[in-house]
Amino acid sequence: MMHTAREHTPQQPLDSGFGHDTTAAQILDGVDLAGCAAIVTGGYSGLGLETVKALSDAGVAVTVPARRPSHAREVLAAAGLASVDVRAMDLGDQASVKAFAKGYLDAGRGLDILINNAAIMACPETRVGPGWEAQFATNHLGHFTLANQLWPALADGGARVVALSSTGHKLSGIHFDDPQFTKGYDKWQAYGQAKTANSLFAVELDNRGRDHGVRAFAVHPGGIMTELQRHLPREEMVAAGWMDESGKVREGFKTPEQGAATSVWAATSSELDGMGGVYCEDCDIAQPTDPESPLARFAGVDAHAIDPDSAARLWELSGKLTGVNALG
C-alpha cells in the first residue's frame, strides 16, 4: 500500500499558553466533550487515573482496560469514577489485547481518543509471549496491536492517539539487531528502547493514519513519582538525583495531576487540529534536544525518537512480530 507524502508538523513549540505546572483539569476547564469516547490504558493508577478523571469530568465516556479488572473498579469507584467502564486486558498478552479490541468493536462503540498510558519501567529481566522482552512487549507491542485492532473505530471517528513516551527515550534507540535483548539484558537500555518505540509509533501511525483523519502524538508527561518506580530501590533513585537521602523528591518533579496534563492536551486541544507525529512535553510541542544544554538529558526530543525512517522500520518489525498490521 502506497502512502502519500507526509504533512510534516514542525517539531517546535506552539506557545500553547500552558506549561510545566498546568494540571489536566486546567487543560479542560470549561471544555465540554460530551458524546466523545476514550480508551485509557493504565487508567486506574498514577497518571492514568488523573487522565481518566479529567476526561470524565469533561463528559467523555471512558473505557479502562485492566489486567486486574476488579482492582481497577475498586480504585476508580474510590476516586468517584464508578461510571468508567472497565474491561479485562493484559498488554503483555497479545491474545488478551485482541480479545479486548474485538469486544470493543463488537459493542459498536465509537472511539475519539486512545491514550496508550500504561507502562512498566526498569523491571528485572522478564519474558512474555514467545520470549519477548517484557518492556518492549508491554509498553510498545501491546499498544501497537491494540491500535491496529481498534483501527476501524479509530478511523471512523477521526481519532487522536496519544502514546506516552518519556525522557527515557534518550537512553537508547531501537536495537534493531536484537530488540528482545537475547544477547544480554540491561533494564535501562530496554526501557529506553521501549520509550523510543512509543515515540516512533506515534510518528508512523500519524504518517499512515492521517489520510483517514487519525492523528497521533507522543507525550513526555514529566518526572512524576508513581507506581512506575516500583522496581527501583530508593538508593538507585537517590543516585539518579530524583530524591535526596530522606526521600524528598527533587524540585522539578510534577504531581500526577500535572503529569496527566500533556496527555489530555494532546488528546483534546483544538490548537493541534491538522497536526500530528510530534513529541510533546509541558503541554506544548517539544523542542529538538539541544545537545549543548545542561538540560539535554531532561528536556527536548532526541532525533532518533522522531526519525521517520526508523519509525517506518519499527512499524514493519512490529507488524512481523505481532502478525497485526491494519495499515500495511
Secondary structure as a PSIPRED ss2 file (coil, helix, strand):
# PSIPRED VFORMAT (PSIPRED V4.0)

   1 M C   1.000  0.000  0.000
   2 M C   1.000  0.000  0.000
   3 H C   1.000  0.000  0.000
   4 T C   1.000  0.000  0.000
   5 A C   1.000  0.000  0.000
   6 R C   1.000  0.000  0.000
   7 E C   1.000  0.000  0.000
   8 H C   1.000  0.000  0.000
   9 T C   1.000  0.000  0.000
  10 P C   1.000  0.000  0.000
  11 Q C   1.000  0.000  0.000
  12 Q C   1.000  0.000  0.000
  13 P C   1.000  0.000  0.000
  14 L C   1.000  0.000  0.000
  15 D C   1.000  0.000  0.000
  16 S C   1.000  0.000  0.000
  17 G C   1.000  0.000  0.000
  18 F C   1.000  0.000  0.000
  19 G C   1.000  0.000  0.000
  20 H C   1.000  0.000  0.000
  21 D C   1.000  0.000  0.000
  22 T C   1.000  0.000  0.000
  23 T C   1.000  0.000  0.000
  24 A H   0.000  1.000  0.000
  25 A H   0.000  1.000  0.000
  26 Q H   0.000  1.000  0.000
  27 I H   0.000  1.000  0.000
  28 L C   1.000  0.000  0.000
  29 D C   1.000  0.000  0.000
  30 G C   1.000  0.000  0.000
  31 V C   1.000  0.000  0.000
  32 D C   1.000  0.000  0.000
  33 L C   1.000  0.000  0.000
  34 A C   1.000  0.000  0.000
  35 G C   1.000  0.000  0.000
  36 C C   1.000  0.000  0.000
  37 A E   0.000  0.000  1.000
  38 A E   0.000  0.000  1.000
  39 I E   0.000  0.000  1.000
  40 V E   0.000  0.000  1.000
  41 T C   1.000  0.000  0.000
  42 G C   1.000  0.000  0.000
  43 G C   1.000  0.000  0.000
  44 Y C   1.000  0.000  0.000
  45 S C   1.000  0.000  0.000
  46 G H   0.000  1.000  0.000
  47 L H   0.000  1.000  0.000
  48 G H   0.000  1.000  0.000
  49 L H   0.000  1.000  0.000
  50 E H   0.000  1.000  0.000
  51 T H   0.000  1.000  0.000
  52 V H   0.000  1.000  0.000
  53 K H   0.000  1.000  0.000
  54 A H   0.000  1.000  0.000
  55 L H   0.000  1.000  0.000
  56 S H   0.000  1.000  0.000
  57 D H   0.000  1.000  0.000
  58 A C   1.000  0.000  0.000
  59 G C   1.000  0.000  0.000
  60 V C   1.000  0.000  0.000
  61 A E   0.000  0.000  1.000
  62 V E   0.000  0.000  1.000
  63 T E   0.000  0.000  1.000
  64 V E   0.000  0.000  1.000
  65 P E   0.000  0.000  1.000
  66 A E   0.000  0.000  1.000
  67 R C   1.000  0.000  0.000
  68 R C   1.000  0.000  0.000
  69 P H   0.000  1.000  0.000
  70 S H   0.000  1.000  0.000
  71 H H   0.000  1.000  0.000
  72 A H   0.000  1.000  0.000
  73 R H   0.000  1.000  0.000
  74 E H   0.000  1.000  0.000
  75 V H   0.000  1.000  0.000
  76 L H   0.000  1.000  0.000
  77 A H   0.000  1.000  0.000
  78 A H   0.000  1.000  0.000
  79 A C   1.000  0.000  0.000
  80 G C   1.000  0.000  0.000
  81 L C   1.000  0.000  0.000
  82 A C   1.000  0.000  0.000
  83 S C   1.000  0.000  0.000
  84 V C   1.000  0.000  0.000
  85 D E   0.000  0.000  1.000
  86 V E   0.000  0.000  1.000
  87 R E   0.000  0.000  1.000
  88 A E   0.000  0.000  1.000
  89 M C   1.000  0.000  0.000
  90 D C   1.000  0.000  0.000
  91 L C   1.000  0.000  0.000
  92 G C   1.000  0.000  0.000
  93 D C   1.000  0.000  0.000
  94 Q H   0.000  1.000  0.000
  95 A H   0.000  1.000  0.000
  96 S H   0.000  1.000  0.000
  97 V H   0.000  1.000  0.000
  98 K H   0.000  1.000  0.000
  99 A H   0.000  1.000  0.000
 100 F H   0.000  1.000  0.000
 101 A H   0.000  1.000  0.000
 102 K H   0.000  1.000  0.000
 103 G H   0.000  1.000  0.000
 104 Y H   0.000  1.000  0.000
 105 L H   0.000  1.000  0.000
 106 D H   0.000  1.000  0.000
 107 A C   1.000  0.000  0.000
 108 G C   1.000  0.000  0.000
 109 R C   1.000  0.000  0.000
 110 G C   1.000  0.000  0.000
 111 L C   1.000  0.000  0.000
 112 D C   1.000  0.000  0.000
 113 I E   0.000  0.000  1.000
 114 L E   0.000  0.000  1.000
 115 I E   0.000  0.000  1.000
 116 N E   0.000  0.000  1.000
 117 N C   1.000  0.000  0.000
 118 A C   1.000  0.000  0.000
 119 A C   1.000  0.000  0.000
 120 I C   1.000  0.000  0.000
 121 M C   1.000  0.000  0.000
 122 A C   1.000  0.000  0.000
 123 C C   1.000  0.000  0.000
 124 P C   1.000  0.000  0.000
 125 E C   1.000  0.000  0.000
 126 T C   1.000  0.000  0.000
 127 R E   0.000  0.000  1.000
 128 V E   0.000  0.000  1.000
 129 G C   1.000  0.000  0.000
 130 P C   1.000  0.000  0.000
 131 G C   1.000  0.000  0.000
 132 W E   0.000  0.000  1.000
 133 E E   0.000  0.000  1.000
 134 A H   0.000  1.000  0.000
 135 Q H   0.000  1.000  0.000
 136 F H   0.000  1.000  0.000
 137 A H   0.000  1.000  0.000
 138 T H   0.000  1.000  0.000
 139 N H   0.000  1.000  0.000
 140 H H   0.000  1.000  0.000
 141 L H   0.000  1.000  0.000
 142 G H   0.000  1.000  0.000
 143 H H   0.000  1.000  0.000
 144 F H   0.000  1.000  0.000
 145 T H   0.000  1.000  0.000
 146 L H   0.000  1.000  0.000
 147 A H   0.000  1.000  0.000
 148 N H   0.000  1.000  0.000
 149 Q H   0.000  1.000  0.000
 150 L C   1.000  0.000  0.000
 151 W H   0.000  1.000  0.000
 152 P H   0.000  1.000  0.000
 153 A H   0.000  1.000  0.000
 154 L H   0.000  1.000  0.000
 155 A H   0.000  1.000  0.000
 156 D H   0.000  1.000  0.000
 157 G H   0.000  1.000  0.000
 158 G C   1.000  0.000  0.000
 159 A C   1.000  0.000  0.000
 160 R E   0.000  0.000  1.000
 161 V E   0.000  0.000  1.000
 162 V E   0.000  0.000  1.000
 163 A E   0.000  0.000  1.000
 164 L E   0.000  0.000  1.000
 165 S C   1.000  0.000  0.000
 166 S C   1.000  0.000  0.000
 167 T H   0.000  1.000  0.000
 168 G H   0.000  1.000  0.000
 169 H H   0.000  1.000  0.000
 170 K H   0.000  1.000  0.000
 171 L H   0.000  1.000  0.000
 172 S C   1.000  0.000  0.000
 173 G C   1.000  0.000  0.000
 174 I C   1.000  0.000  0.000
 175 H C   1.000  0.000  0.000
 176 F C   1.000  0.000  0.000
 177 D C   1.000  0.000  0.000
 178 D C   1.000  0.000  0.000
 179 P C   1.000  0.000  0.000
 180 Q C   1.000  0.000  0.000
 181 F C   1.000  0.000  0.000
 182 T C   1.000  0.000  0.000
 183 K C   1.000  0.000  0.000
 184 G C   1.000  0.000  0.000
 185 Y C   1.000  0.000  0.000
 186 D C   1.000  0.000  0.000
 187 K H   0.000  1.000  0.000
 188 W H   0.000  1.000  0.000
 189 Q H   0.000  1.000  0.000
 190 A H   0.000  1.000  0.000
 191 Y H   0.000  1.000  0.000
 192 G H   0.000  1.000  0.000
 193 Q H   0.000  1.000  0.000
 194 A H   0.000  1.000  0.000
 195 K H   0.000  1.000  0.000
 196 T H   0.000  1.000  0.000
 197 A H   0.000  1.000  0.000
 198 N H   0.000  1.000  0.000
 199 S H   0.000  1.000  0.000
 200 L H   0.000  1.000  0.000
 201 F H   0.000  1.000  0.000
 202 A H   0.000  1.000  0.000
 203 V H   0.000  1.000  0.000
 204 E H   0.000  1.000  0.000
 205 L H   0.000  1.000  0.000
 206 D H   0.000  1.000  0.000
 207 N H   0.000  1.000  0.000
 208 R H   0.000  1.000  0.000
 209 G H   0.000  1.000  0.000
 210 R H   0.000  1.000  0.000
 211 D H   0.000  1.000  0.000
 212 H H   0.000  1.000  0.000
 213 G C   1.000  0.000  0.000
 214 V C   1.000  0.000  0.000
 215 R E   0.000  0.000  1.000
 216 A E   0.000  0.000  1.000
 217 F E   0.000  0.000  1.000
 218 A E   0.000  0.000  1.000
 219 V E   0.000  0.000  1.000
 220 H E   0.000  0.000  1.000
 221 P C   1.000  0.000  0.000
 222 G C   1.000  0.000  0.000
 223 G C   1.000  0.000  0.000
 224 I E   0.000  0.000  1.000
 225 M C   1.000  0.000  0.000
 226 T C   1.000  0.000  0.000
 227 E H   0.000  1.000  0.000
 228 L H   0.000  1.000  0.000
 229 Q H   0.000  1.000  0.000
 230 R H   0.000  1.000  0.000
 231 H H   0.000  1.000  0.000
 232 L C   1.000  0.000  0.000
 233 P C   1.000  0.000  0.000
 234 R H   0.000  1.000  0.000
 235 E H   0.000  1.000  0.000
 236 E H   0.000  1.000  0.000
 237 M H   0.000  1.000  0.000
 238 V H   0.000  1.000  0.000
 239 A H   0.000  1.000  0.000
 240 A C   1.000  0.000  0.000
 241 G C   1.000  0.000  0.000
 242 W C   1.000  0.000  0.000
 243 M E   0.000  0.000  1.000
 244 D C   1.000  0.000  0.000
 245 E C   1.000  0.000  0.000
 246 S C   1.000  0.000  0.000
 247 G C   1.000  0.000  0.000
 248 K C   1.000  0.000  0.000
 249 V E   0.000  0.000  1.000
 250 R C   1.000  0.000  0.000
 251 E C   1.000  0.000  0.000
 252 G C   1.000  0.000  0.000
 253 F C   1.000  0.000  0.000
 254 K E   0.000  0.000  1.000
 255 T C   1.000  0.000  0.000
 256 P H   0.000  1.000  0.000
 257 E H   0.000  1.000  0.000
 258 Q H   0.000  1.000  0.000
 259 G H   0.000  1.000  0.000
 260 A C   1.000  0.000  0.000
 261 A H   0.000  1.000  0.000
 262 T H   0.000  1.000  0.000
 263 S H   0.000  1.000  0.000
 264 V H   0.000  1.000  0.000
 265 W H   0.000  1.000  0.000
 266 A H   0.000  1.000  0.000
 267 A H   0.000  1.000  0.000
 268 T H   0.000  1.000  0.000
 269 S C   1.000  0.000  0.000
 270 S H   0.000  1.000  0.000
 271 E H   0.000  1.000  0.000
 272 L H   0.000  1.000  0.000
 273 D C   1.000  0.000  0.000
 274 G C   1.000  0.000  0.000
 275 M C   1.000  0.000  0.000
 276 G C   1.000  0.000  0.000
 277 G C   1.000  0.000  0.000
 278 V E   0.000  0.000  1.000
 279 Y E   0.000  0.000  1.000
 280 C E   0.000  0.000  1.000
 281 E E   0.000  0.000  1.000
 282 D C   1.000  0.000  0.000
 283 C C   1.000  0.000  0.000
 284 D E   0.000  0.000  1.000
 285 I E   0.000  0.000  1.000
 286 A C   1.000  0.000  0.000
 287 Q C   1.000  0.000  0.000
 288 P E   0.000  0.000  1.000
 289 T C   1.000  0.000  0.000
 290 D C   1.000  0.000  0.000
 291 P C   1.000  0.000  0.000
 292 E C   1.000  0.000  0.000
 293 S C   1.000  0.000  0.000
 294 P C   1.000  0.000  0.000
 295 L C   1.000  0.000  0.000
 296 A C   1.000  0.000  0.000
 297 R C   1.000  0.000  0.000
 298 F C   1.000  0.000  0.000
 299 A C   1.000  0.000  0.000
 300 G C   1.000  0.000  0.000
 301 V E   0.000  0.000  1.000
 302 D C   1.000  0.000  0.000
 303 A H   0.000  1.000  0.000
 304 H H   0.000  1.000  0.000
 305 A H   0.000  1.000  0.000
 306 I C   1.000  0.000  0.000
 307 D C   1.000  0.000  0.000
 308 P H   0.000  1.000  0.000
 309 D H   0.000  1.000  0.000
 310 S H   0.000  1.000  0.000
 311 A H   0.000  1.000  0.000
 312 A H   0.000  1.000  0.000
 313 R H   0.000  1.000  0.000
 314 L H   0.000  1.000  0.000
 315 W H   0.000  1.000  0.000
 316 E H   0.000  1.000  0.000
 317 L H   0.000  1.000  0.000
 318 S H   0.000  1.000  0.000
 319 G H   0.000  1.000  0.000
 320 K H   0.000  1.000  0.000
 321 L H   0.000  1.000  0.000
 322 T H   0.000  1.000  0.000
 323 G C   1.000  0.000  0.000
 324 V C   1.000  0.000  0.000
 325 N C   1.000  0.000  0.000
 326 A C   1.000  0.000  0.000
 327 L C   1.000  0.000  0.000
 328 G C   1.000  0.000  0.000
